[in-house]
Amino acid sequence: EVQLLESGGGLIQPGGSLRLSCAASGFTFSNHAMSWVRQAPGKGLEWVSGISGRGDNTYYADSVRGRFTISRDNSKRTLFLQMNSLKAEDTAIYYCAKDLKVALSALTRLLFDYWGQGILVTVSS
Amino acid sequence: SYVLTQPPSVSVAPGQTARITCGGNKIGSKSVHWYQQKPGQAPLLVISYDSDRPSGIPERVSGSNSENTATLTISRVEAGDEADYYCQVWDDSRSGHPVVFGGGTQLTVL
């Protein structure tokens, strides 16, 4: 059974930093691209960032490029999101999501067949 | 950047057919994926590649895609289908936002 479990969220002041983790199990982690998708309170889904299976390709939404860094440790089956210079508008539930396809270095045509339960990040003073 | 337009809400009586649209410029040339999200839950993939149903999704749920509109169709709607539905595509235009979601449609079962 595929499981994705996020951790590391919480309340942080504007300008602060936070690191999210997503522990994966139930599939060959290194074979799949992974992404972070967020959802602001009462709003729709927004893709934040993606990383290829090997970790050699990354992609960011314009809204977070230069502030967020995605990474992965395939030996520990864990996905990360380092979030710096946080703003109030980054307040959201953050989901990690698995790409359906098997692809080691490609980061394209993503679609998400499994999602974590989400972790809340609140940026407020 | 590429924009996907969904109606904010759709209402349907139990047993009837719900159709949720997703509009985009030449969306028929892209693969469209649909997600269902119930309150307090993570999204669930219900249709991939325009019309493929993942394992466990009932045959009542189907999808189509042509020209400028993709459609998610739920036949014989049940109370348990009440949820928000999002369409999603991959945009190759290198706009800086390659994964695009529609704004979501709230399906209400009357």
HADDOCK unambig.tbl for C-alpha pairs under 7 A between the chains (distance, minus, plus):
assign (segid A and resid 44 and name CA) (segid B and resid 103 and name CA) 5.64 0.50 0.50
assign (segid A and resid 44 and name CA) (segid B and resid 104 and name CA) 6.20 0.50 0.50
assign (segid A and resid 45 and name CA) (segid B and resid 101 and name CA) 6.43 0.50 0.50
assign (segid A and resid 46 and name CA) (segid B and resid 101 and name CA) 6.76 0.50 0.50
assign (segid A and resid 47 and name CA) (segid B and resid 99 and name CA) 6.16 0.50 0.50
assign (segid A and resid 61 and name CA) (segid B and resid 96 and name CA) 5.81 0.50 0.50
assign (segid A and resid 61 and name CA) (segid B and resid 97 and name CA) 5.05 0.50 0.50
assign (segid A and resid 62 and name CA) (segid B and resid 96 and name CA) 5.65 0.50 0.50
assign (segid A and resid 62 and name CA) (segid B and resid 97 and name CA) 6.55 0.50 0.50
assign (segid A and resid 109 and name CA) (segid B and resid 90 and name CA) 5.08 0.50 0.50
assign (segid A and resid 110 and name CA) (segid B and resid 90 and name CA) 6.48 0.50 0.50
assign (segid A and resid 112 and name CA) (segid B and resid 45 and name CA) 6.90 0.50 0.50
assign (segid A and resid 113 and name CA) (segid B and resid 45 and name CA) 5.67 0.50 0.50
assign (segid A and resid 115 and name CA) (segid B and resid 42 and name CA) 6.34 0.50 0.50
assign (segid A and resid 115 and name CA) (segid B and resid 43 and name CA) 6.83 0.50 0.50
assign (segid A and resid 116 and name CA) (segid B and resid 42 and name CA) 6.78 0.50 0.50
assign (segid A and resid 117 and name CA) (segid B and resid 41 and name CA) 6.77 0.50 0.50
assign (segid A and resid 117 and name CA) (segid B and resid 42 and name CA) 5.49 0.50 0.50
assign (segid A and resid 118 and name CA) (segid B and resid 42 and name CA) 6.84 0.50 0.50
